[in-house]
Amino acid sequence: MTHLPTAPRAATRLTARAANRRSFLVCVGLAVAILGFGVLALGTGSISVAPLDVVRTLLGNGSRITNFAVLDLRLPRVLIALAVGAALGMSGAVFQSLSRNPLGSPDIIGFNYGATTGGLLVILLFGGGTLAVSGGALAGGLVTAIAVYVLAWQRGVRGSRLVLVGIGISAILQAINFYLIVNAQIADVARATVWLTGSLNNLGWTQFWPLVIALVVLIPLLLAGARRLDMLEMGDDAAAALGVRVERSRVYLLIVGTAACAIATAAAGPIAFVSLTAPQLAKRLTRAAGASILPAAWMGALLVLVADFAAQRVAGASTLPVGVATAALGGAYLGWLLWRRR
């Protein structure tokens, strides 16, 4: 019995291997960039530390001054920036793939605003601490995700409908947030305003460890759904033909993607546009089909680290919140993206 040539199948395998190799190289390149920029950020400030001294300090051979400057003051902020950026990048990759729309990121379709509303309610109405604000942000994000999913349901959930419903929900949530701020006490408003802008100021090891523990639990859940996410991106019919339970998988990915966004928002406030730009930039580098969750995570981490470094130095003696820098960069990218789609 003769077999038909398998050249098309072999060519597909070679293409997939080349894409995986390119994605791996992009991740390595982004990791190297993060290490280099991280050393620069750890050594720059009122107490200047040379790059080699930064490395020695990280390896446990620093002096008392470098230990204080690098390990106590700057390292927690750098690590939180990386963790928050990675969470936002992964969340954006999930939602852009689910909606099959480059504008389908959490800060566009309302999930970010839902987490913000949950955190604001805890701050302004209950005066809660960091842990309570984190819980409120997570609950707000998940409730918003459920509301958007239910309202977007029409014999299934289509990407365009999900985006449109999410934009409407985000407008309502913004109005609620403004109402809460206008009717709050001045002291609470000052605290809420800093958190609303998205800031890494005054964050330390106390905020870092809960964030890392949450990500250690969440990242395997995100990666476990990556294969189903890639199939859903081909369309519901194709995914169902490949054995994917479409709506159950979509709900699962909606929950874990929202959780990633809410965790980042709980830690540092709503940092704008990272979840929009990081997956798109990662895709342009990898040129791979699918969600590219890990490249988006590395790209998000690098974007937040660079934006925070710039925000600390642009305003001179005062320190801008990192959300201001990401909003400026992300707004320019969004304008370019809309112009290109047009």
C-alpha positions in Angstrom: 0.0 0.0 0.0 1.5 3.3 -1.0 1.3 6.4 1.1 0.6 9.9 -0.1 3.4 12.4 0.2 3.4 14.2 3.6 5.3 17.3 2.4 2.5 19.8 3.5 2.4 18.2 7.0 6.2 18.3 7.2 6.2 22.0 6.1 3.7 22.8 8.8 5.8 21.1 11.5 8.9 23.1 10.3 6.9 26.3 10.4 5.7 25.5 14.0 9.2 24.7 15.1 10.6 28.0 13.6 7.8 29.9 15.4 8.6 28.3 18.7 12.3 28.9 18.3 11.6 32.6 17.5 9.3 32.9 20.5 12.0 31.4 22.7 14.6 33.7 21.4 12.3 36.7 21.9 11.7 35.7 25.5 15.4 35.3 26.1 16.1 38.7 24.5 13.4 40.4 26.7 14.8 38.6 29.8 18.3 40.0 29.0 16.9 43.5 28.5 15.0 43.2 31.8 18.2 42.2 33.6 20.2 45.0 32.1 17.6 47.6 32.8 17.0 46.2 36.2 20.6 46.7 37.2 20.5 50.2 35.8 17.3 51.0 37.9 18.8 49.5 41.0 21.9 51.6 40.7 20.3 54.9 39.9 19.0 57.4 42.5 20.1 59.7 45.2 22.6 57.0 46.3 24.3 56.1 43.1 25.7 52.5 42.8 27.9 51.3 40.0 26.5 48.3 37.9 29.3 45.9 39.2 28.5 47.0 42.8 24.8 46.3 42.2 25.7 42.8 41.0 27.9 42.2 44.0 25.2 43.4 46.4 22.6 41.1 44.8 25.1 38.2 45.3 25.5 39.1 49.0 28.8 40.9 48.9 27.6 44.5 49.2 28.5 47.2 51.7 26.1 48.6 54.3 25.2 51.6 52.1 24.7 49.5 48.9 22.7 47.0 50.8 20.4 49.7 52.0 20.1 51.4 48.6 19.7 48.3 46.5 18.1 45.7 48.7 16.0 47.7 51.0 14.9 50.7 48.9 15.0 49.8 45.2 14.8 46.0 44.8 11.2 45.6 46.1 10.0 48.3 43.7 11.7 46.7 40.7 10.4 43.3 41.5 6.8 44.6 42.0 7.1 46.4 38.6 8.1 43.2 36.9 5.4 41.1 38.5 2.7 43.7 37.8 3.8 44.1 34.2 3.9 40.3 33.7 0.4 39.9 35.1 -1.0 42.7 32.9 0.8 41.4 29.8 -0.7 37.9 30.3 -4.2 39.2 31.0 -4.1 41.3 27.8 -2.9 38.4 25.8 -5.8 36.2 27.0 -8.5 38.8 26.3 -7.2 40.0 22.9 -7.0 36.3 21.9 -10.5 35.6 23.2 -12.1 38.6 21.5 -9.9 38.2 18.4 -9.5 41.9 18.5 -6.3 44.0 19.3 -8.5 46.4 21.3 -9.9 43.6 23.5 -7.7 44.3 26.5 -8.9 44.5 30.1 -8.5 48.3 30.4 -10.6 48.8 27.2 -13.4 46.3 27.9 -14.0 47.2 31.5 -12.4 44.5 33.7 -9.7 46.9 34.9 -12.4 49.4 35.9 -14.2 46.7 37.7 -11.2 45.9 39.8 -10.7 49.7 40.4 -14.3 50.1 41.6 -13.8 47.1 44.0 -10.7 48.7 45.4 -12.2 52.1 45.7 -15.2 50.8 47.6 -12.9 49.2 50.2 -10.8 52.4 50.5 -13.5 55.0 50.6 -16.4 53.2 52.3 -14.6 50.8 54.7 -11.1 52.3 55.1 -9.5 48.9 54.4 -5.8 48.2 54.4 -3.7 46.7 51.6 -5.0 43.2 51.9 -8.6 44.3 52.0 -8.1 46.5 48.9 -6.5 43.6 47.1 -9.6 41.4 47.9 -11.9 44.2 46.8 -10.1 44.7 43.5 -10.2 40.9 42.8 -13.9 40.7 43.6 -14.7 43.8 41.5 -12.8 42.4 38.5 -14.5 39.0 38.7 -18.0 40.5 39.1 -17.4 42.8 36.1 -16.2 39.8 34.0 -19.3 37.8 34.9 -21.6 40.8 34.1 -19.9 41.4 30.7 -20.1 37.8 29.8 -23.8 37.5 30.7 -24.7 40.7 28.8 -22.6 39.7 25.8 -24.2 36.2 25.6 -26.3 35.6 22.5 -26.1 31.9 21.6 -22.5 32.2 22.6 -20.1 35.1 23.0 -18.6 36.8 20.0 -15.5 38.9 20.2 -17.0 42.1 18.8 -20.0 41.9 21.1 -17.7 41.2 24.1 -15.7 44.4 23.3 -18.8 46.6 22.8 -20.5 45.4 26.0 -17.2 45.8 27.9 -16.8 49.4 26.7 -20.4 50.2 27.8 -19.7 48.6 31.2 -16.4 50.5 31.6 -18.2 53.8 31.0 -20.7 53.0 33.8 -18.0 52.0 36.1 -16.0 55.2 35.5 -19.1 57.2 36.4 -19.4 55.1 39.6 -15.8 55.7 40.5 -16.1 59.5 40.0 -19.3 59.5 42.2 -17.4 57.6 45.0 -14.5 60.1 44.9 -16.7 63.2 44.8 -18.7 62.1 47.9 -15.7 60.8 49.9 -13.7 62.4 52.8 -10.6 64.4 51.7 -8.1 62.2 53.4 -9.6 59.1 51.8 -9.7 60.9 48.4 -6.0 61.6 48.6 -5.2 58.0 49.2 -7.6 56.8 46.5 -6.3 59.3 43.9 -2.7 58.0 44.2 -3.9 54.4 43.9 -6.2 55.3 40.9 -3.3 56.7 38.9 -1.3 53.5 39.2 1.7 54.0 41.3 4.6 52.0 42.7 5.5 54.6 45.3 5.9 53.4 48.9 5.6 49.8 47.9 7.9 47.3 49.6 8.4 43.7 50.6 5.0 43.7 52.4 3.2 44.2 49.1 5.6 42.0 47.1 5.1 38.7 48.8 1.3 38.5 48.4 1.6 39.5 44.8 4.2 36.8 44.1 2.2 34.1 45.9 -0.9 35.0 43.8 1.1 34.8 40.6 2.7 31.5 41.5 -0.9 30.1 41.8 -2.2 31.9 38.7 0.5 31.5 36.1 0.1 27.6 35.8 -3.6 28.1 35.4 -3.1 30.6 32.6 -0.6 28.3 30.9 -2.9 25.3 31.3 -5.5 27.2 29.2 -3.1 28.4 26.5 -3.7 25.5 24.2 -7.5 25.9 24.4 -7.0 29.6 23.9 -5.1 29.1 20.7 -7.8 26.8 19.4 -10.6 29.3 20.3 -8.7 31.9 18.3 -9.4 29.8 15.1 -13.1 30.2 15.7 -15.8 28.4 17.8 -16.6 25.9 15.1 -13.0 24.9 14.5 -12.3 24.7 18.2 -15.4 22.5 18.8 -14.3 20.2 15.9 -11.0 19.8 17.7 -12.7 18.7 20.9 -12.7 22.0 22.8 -15.7 22.7 25.0 -16.0 26.2 23.8 -18.1 28.0 26.4 -16.6 26.2 29.3 -13.1 27.0 28.1 -14.1 30.6 27.5 -15.5 31.0 31.0 -12.3 29.5 32.5 -10.1 31.8 30.5 -12.3 34.8 31.4 -11.9 34.1 35.1 -8.1 33.5 35.1 -7.5 36.4 32.8 -9.6 38.7 35.0 -7.8 37.4 38.1 -4.4 38.3 36.6 -5.6 41.9 35.8 -7.2 42.2 39.2 -4.1 41.0 41.1 -2.0 43.6 39.3 -4.5 46.4 40.0 -4.7 45.4 43.6 -1.0 45.7 44.0 -0.3 49.0 42.2 -3.6 50.4 41.0 -4.9 50.5 37.5 -1.8 51.0 35.3 -3.1 51.9 31.9 -2.4 50.5 28.5 0.2 47.8 29.5 -2.3 45.0 28.9 -3.1 46.6 25.5 0.4 47.2 24.2 2.4 44.3 25.6 0.7 41.5 23.8 0.7 43.4 20.5 4.4 44.3 20.7 5.2 40.7 21.7 3.3 39.4 18.7 5.1 41.7 16.3 8.4 40.3 17.6 7.5 36.6 17.7 5.4 36.7 14.5 3.6 33.6 15.9 0.0 32.6 15.8 -1.9 32.2 19.0 -1.9 34.2 22.3 1.8 34.2 23.0 1.2 34.4 26.8 4.8 34.1 27.9 6.3 36.7 25.5 3.5 39.0 26.5 4.4 38.5 30.1 8.1 39.4 29.5 7.1 42.4 27.4 4.7 43.7 30.0 7.4 43.3 32.7 9.9 45.3 30.6 7.3 48.0 29.8 6.4 48.7 33.4 10.0 48.6 34.5 11.1 51.1 31.9 8.0 53.3 32.4 8.6 53.5 36.2 12.3 54.3 35.6 11.3 57.2 33.3 8.5 58.4 35.6 11.0 58.7 38.6 13.3 60.9 36.6 11.2 63.0 34.3 9.7 65.2 37.0 12.9 66.1 38.8 12.5 66.1 42.6 8.9 64.9 42.5 8.1 61.4 41.4 5.4 60.8 38.8 3.2 57.7 39.2 4.1 55.0 36.7 0.5 55.1 35.4 1.2 58.5 33.9 4.1 57.3 31.9 2.3 54.2 30.6 -0.8 56.3 29.7 1.4 58.6 27.6 3.1 55.8 25.8 0.0 53.7 25.5 -2.1 56.6 24.2 0.4 57.1 21.4 0.4 53.4 20.6 -3.4 53.3 20.6 -3.5 56.2 18.1 -1.0 54.5 15.8 -2.9 51.2 16.1 -6.3 52.8 15.2 -4.7 54.7 12.3 -3.1 51.5 11.0 -6.4 49.6 11.2 -8.1 52.4 9.3 
